[in-house]
Structures are given as structure tokens and as C-alpha cells.
């Protein structure tokens, strides 16, 4: 759990530097994917 969170945080920071204004849309899409994976894993 903690490793996944740290990895996601690093990815978010990297994406912020690379994408800038497009980050909110990317984060929303990533959150939907994460929710779908979590739901499938239950």
C-alpha cells in the first residue's frame, strides 16, 4: 500500500513537470483507472 502510494506520488510529480496544464485531466484519468483496478481486485 505504502509503496504503491509513493510510486504514484513520484509519477504525479514527474507528470507535473512534463505535462503542466494537462495534469488535472491526467490525474482524473489515472484515478479512474486506479478505482477500476481496485474494484476488480476485490
Biopython code that builds the backbone (N, CA, C, O; Angstrom):
import numpy as np
from Bio.PDB.StructureBuilder import StructureBuilder

atoms = [
    (1, "UNK", "N", (0.844, -1.206, 0.000)),
    (1, "UNK", "CA", (0.000, 0.000, 0.000)),
    (1, "UNK", "C", (0.881, 1.259, 0.000)),
    (1, "UNK", "O", (0.703, 2.158, -0.822)),
    (2, "UNK", "N", (1.824, 1.301, 0.930)),
    (2, "UNK", "CA", (2.662, 2.490, 1.042)),
    (2, "UNK", "C", (3.608, 2.631, -0.157)),
    (2, "UNK", "O", (3.865, 3.736, -0.634)),
    (3, "UNK", "N", (4.118, 1.495, -0.629)),
    (3, "UNK", "CA", (4.999, 1.537, -1.792)),
    (3, "UNK", "C", (4.235, 2.027, -3.016)),
    (3, "UNK", "O", (4.746, 2.838, -3.789)),
    (4, "UNK", "N", (3.012, 1.535, -3.191)),
    (4, "UNK", "CA", (2.191, 1.951, -4.319)),
    (4, "UNK", "C", (1.903, 3.451, -4.237)),
    (4, "UNK", "O", (1.960, 4.157, -5.244)),
    (5, "UNK", "N", (1.595, 3.928, -3.034)),
    (5, "UNK", "CA", (1.317, 5.348, -2.859)),
    (5, "UNK", "C", (2.547, 6.180, -3.219)),
    (5, "UNK", "O", (2.436, 7.181, -3.927)),
    (6, "UNK", "N", (3.714, 5.768, -2.732)),
    (6, "UNK", "CA", (4.936, 6.508, -3.026)),
    (6, "UNK", "C", (5.224, 6.521, -4.523)),
    (6, "UNK", "O", (5.606, 7.549, -5.081)),
    (7, "UNK", "N", (5.036, 5.366, -5.169)),
    (7, "UNK", "CA", (5.247, 5.296, -6.601)),
    (7, "UNK", "C", (4.300, 6.208, -7.358)),
    (7, "UNK", "O", (4.695, 6.872, -8.315)),
    (8, "UNK", "N", (3.043, 6.236, -6.921)),
    (8, "UNK", "CA", (2.057, 7.090, -7.575)),
    (8, "UNK", "C", (2.411, 8.560, -7.368)),
    (8, "UNK", "O", (2.264, 9.374, -8.280)),
    (9, "UNK", "N", (2.870, 8.890, -6.187)),
    (9, "UNK", "CA", (3.233, 10.276, -5.898)),
    (9, "UNK", "C", (4.402, 10.708, -6.776)),
    (9, "UNK", "O", (4.396, 11.810, -7.325)),
    (10, "UNK", "N", (5.405, 9.842, -6.909)),
    (10, "UNK", "CA", (6.550, 10.146, -7.766)),
    (10, "UNK", "C", (6.101, 10.341, -9.208)),
    (10, "UNK", "O", (6.551, 11.263, -9.890)),
    (11, "UNK", "N", (5.206, 9.460, -9.668)),
    (11, "UNK", "CA", (4.689, 9.562, -11.026)),
    (11, "UNK", "C", (3.941, 10.878, -11.218)),
    (11, "UNK", "O", (4.071, 11.523, -12.259)),
    (12, "UNK", "N", (3.169, 11.272, -10.227)),
    (12, "UNK", "CA", (2.408, 12.518, -10.306)),
    (12, "UNK", "C", (3.346, 13.713, -10.399)),
    (12, "UNK", "O", (3.134, 14.614, -11.211)),
    (13, "UNK", "N", (4.387, 13.720, -9.564)),
    (13, "UNK", "CA", (5.350, 14.831, -9.599)),
    (13, "UNK", "C", (6.049, 14.892, -10.954)),
    (13, "UNK", "O", (6.210, 15.970, -11.526)),
    (14, "UNK", "N", (6.462, 13.742, -11.463)),
    (14, "UNK", "CA", (7.112, 13.691, -12.771)),
    (14, "UNK", "C", (6.162, 14.191, -13.861)),
    (14, "UNK", "O", (6.556, 14.968, -14.731)),
    (15, "UNK", "N", (4.915, 13.737, -13.805)),
    (15, "UNK", "CA", (3.928, 14.153, -14.792)),
    (15, "UNK", "C", (3.698, 15.664, -14.717)),
    (15, "UNK", "O", (3.506, 16.313, -15.746)),
    (16, "UNK", "N", (3.716, 16.222, -13.518)),
    (16, "UNK", "CA", (3.520, 17.657, -13.357)),
    (16, "UNK", "C", (4.612, 18.424, -14.093)),
    (16, "UNK", "O", (4.331, 19.419, -14.762)),
    (17, "UNK", "N", (5.853, 17.967, -13.974)),
    (17, "UNK", "CA", (6.965, 18.634, -14.656)),
    (17, "UNK", "C", (6.848, 18.481, -16.173)),
    (17, "UNK", "O", (7.169, 19.405, -16.920)),
    (18, "UNK", "N", (6.390, 17.320, -16.623)),
    (18, "UNK", "CA", (6.342, 17.054, -18.064)),
    (18, "UNK", "C", (5.112, 17.655, -18.740)),
    (18, "UNK", "O", (5.200, 18.148, -19.864)),
    (19, "UNK", "N", (3.978, 17.616, -18.064)),
    (19, "UNK", "CA", (2.712, 17.937, -18.725)),
    (19, "UNK", "C", (2.146, 19.296, -18.343)),
    (19, "UNK", "O", (1.427, 19.915, -19.128)),
    (20, "UNK", "N", (2.464, 19.762, -17.146)),
    (20, "UNK", "CA", (1.976, 21.061, -16.718)),
    (20, "UNK", "C", (0.457, 21.166, -16.752)),
    (20, "UNK", "O", (-0.214, 20.501, -15.963)),
    (21, "UNK", "N", (-0.117, 21.995, -17.658)),
    (21, "UNK", "CA", (-1.560, 22.270, -17.662)),
    (21, "UNK", "C", (-2.434, 21.044, -17.884)),
    (21, "UNK", "O", (-3.606, 21.054, -17.509)),
    (22, "UNK", "N", (-1.894, 19.990, -18.483)),
    (22, "UNK", "CA", (-2.712, 18.818, -18.763)),
    (22, "UNK", "C", (-2.801, 17.879, -17.563)),
    (22, "UNK", "O", (-3.516, 16.878, -17.608)),
    (23, "UNK", "N", (-2.077, 18.199, -16.492)),
    (23, "UNK", "CA", (-2.005, 17.304, -15.341)),
    (23, "UNK", "C", (-3.364, 16.981, -14.726)),
    (23, "UNK", "O", (-3.623, 15.809, -14.453)),
    (24, "UNK", "N", (-4.253, 17.963, -14.491)),
    (24, "UNK", "CA", (-5.540, 17.616, -13.867)),
    (24, "UNK", "C", (-6.314, 16.541, -14.623)),
    (24, "UNK", "O", (-6.878, 15.639, -14.004)),
    (25, "UNK", "N", (-6.351, 16.624, -15.943)),
    (25, "UNK", "CA", (-7.069, 15.626, -16.736)),
    (25, "UNK", "C", (-6.386, 14.263, -16.614)),
    (25, "UNK", "O", (-7.053, 13.233, -16.520)),
    (26, "UNK", "N", (-5.066, 14.265, -16.616)),
    (26, "UNK", "CA", (-4.321, 13.017, -16.490)),
    (26, "UNK", "C", (-4.569, 12.381, -15.129)),
    (26, "UNK", "O", (-4.766, 11.170, -15.028)),
    (27, "UNK", "N", (-4.558, 13.200, -14.088)),
    (27, "UNK", "CA", (-4.800, 12.688, -12.733)),
    (27, "UNK", "C", (-6.203, 12.099, -12.621)),
    (27, "UNK", "O", (-6.396, 11.062, -11.986)),
    (28, "UNK", "N", (-7.177, 12.759, -13.237)),
    (28, "UNK", "CA", (-8.549, 12.254, -13.196)),
    (28, "UNK", "C", (-8.630, 10.896, -13.888)),
    (28, "UNK", "O", (-9.275, 9.976, -13.384)),
    (29, "UNK", "N", (-7.976, 10.773, -15.040)),
    (29, "UNK", "CA", (-7.982, 9.503, -15.764)),
    (29, "UNK", "C", (-7.258, 8.427, -14.962)),
    (29, "UNK", "O", (-7.705, 7.281, -14.909)),
    (30, "UNK", "N", (-6.142, 8.793, -14.341)),
    (30, "UNK", "CA", (-5.379, 7.836, -13.537)),
    (30, "UNK", "C", (-6.206, 7.372, -12.342)),
    (30, "UNK", "O", (-6.189, 6.191, -11.995)),
    (31, "UNK", "N", (-6.928, 8.296, -11.714)),
    (31, "UNK", "CA", (-7.767, 7.949, -10.566)),
    (31, "UNK", "C", (-8.872, 6.976, -10.976)),
    (31, "UNK", "O", (-9.188, 6.043, -10.238)),
    (32, "UNK", "N", (-9.458, 7.198, -12.152)),
    (32, "UNK", "CA", (-10.497, 6.279, -12.630)),
    (32, "UNK", "C", (-9.917, 4.891, -12.875)),
    (32, "UNK", "O", (-10.536, 3.882, -12.537)),
    (33, "UNK", "N", (-8.730, 4.845, -13.463)),
    (33, "UNK", "CA", (-8.070, 3.556, -13.700)),
    (33, "UNK", "C", (-7.772, 2.858, -12.379)),
    (33, "UNK", "O", (-7.992, 1.654, -12.248)),
    (34, "UNK", "N", (-7.276, 3.604, -11.409)),
    (34, "UNK", "CA", (-6.944, 3.029, -10.104)),
    (34, "UNK", "C", (-8.201, 2.493, -9.425)),
    (34, "UNK", "O", (-8.175, 1.418, -8.825)),
    (35, "UNK", "N", (-9.299, 3.239, -9.518)),
    (35, "UNK", "CA", (-10.566, 2.788, -8.933)),
    (35, "UNK", "C", (-11.046, 1.509, -9.612)),
    (35, "UNK", "O", (-11.525, 0.588, -8.950)),
    (36, "UNK", "N", (-10.915, 1.459, -10.928)),
    (36, "UNK", "CA", (-11.351, 0.275, -11.667)),
    (36, "UNK", "C", (-10.506, -0.939, -11.279)),
    (36, "UNK", "O", (-11.034, -2.038, -11.105)),
    (37, "UNK", "N", (-9.193, -0.738, -11.144)),
    (37, "UNK", "CA", (-8.314, -1.836, -10.743)),
    (37, "UNK", "C", (-8.633, -2.293, -9.330)),
    (37, "UNK", "O", (-8.645, -3.492, -9.053)),
    (38, "UNK", "N", (-8.889, -1.355, -8.438)),
    (38, "UNK", "CA", (-9.216, -1.700, -7.056)),
    (38, "UNK", "C", (-10.526, -2.486, -6.992)),
    (38, "UNK", "O", (-10.642, -3.461, -6.249)),
    (39, "UNK", "N", (-11.509, -2.047, -7.784)),
    (39, "UNK", "CA", (-12.797, -2.742, -7.809)),
    (39, "UNK", "C", (-12.637, -4.156, -8.357)),
    (39, "UNK", "O", (-13.265, -5.094, -7.866)),
    (40, "UNK", "N", (-11.794, -4.303, -9.374)),
    (40, "UNK", "CA", (-11.579, -5.616, -9.977)),
    (40, "UNK", "C", (-10.817, -6.540, -9.024)),
    (40, "UNK", "O", (-10.980, -7.760, -9.062)),
    (41, "UNK", "N", (-9.983, -5.939, -8.169)),
    (41, "UNK", "CA", (-9.173, -6.732, -7.260)),
    (41, "UNK", "C", (-9.926, -7.238, -6.047)),
    (41, "UNK", "O", (-9.418, -8.098, -5.327)),
    (42, "UNK", "N", (-11.118, -6.732, -5.801)),
    (42, "UNK", "CA", (-11.864, -7.121, -4.603)),
    (42, "UNK", "C", (-12.483, -8.497, -4.766)),
    (42, "UNK", "O", (-13.148, -8.987, -3.853)),
]
sb = StructureBuilder()
sb.init_structure("model")
sb.init_model(0)
sb.init_chain("A")
sb.init_seg("    ")
for serial, (resi, resn, name, xyz) in enumerate(atoms, 1):
    if name == "N":
        sb.init_residue(resn, " ", resi, " ")
    sb.init_atom(name, np.array(xyz, "f"), 0.0, 1.0, " ", f" {name:<3s}", serial, name[0])
structure = sb.get_structure()
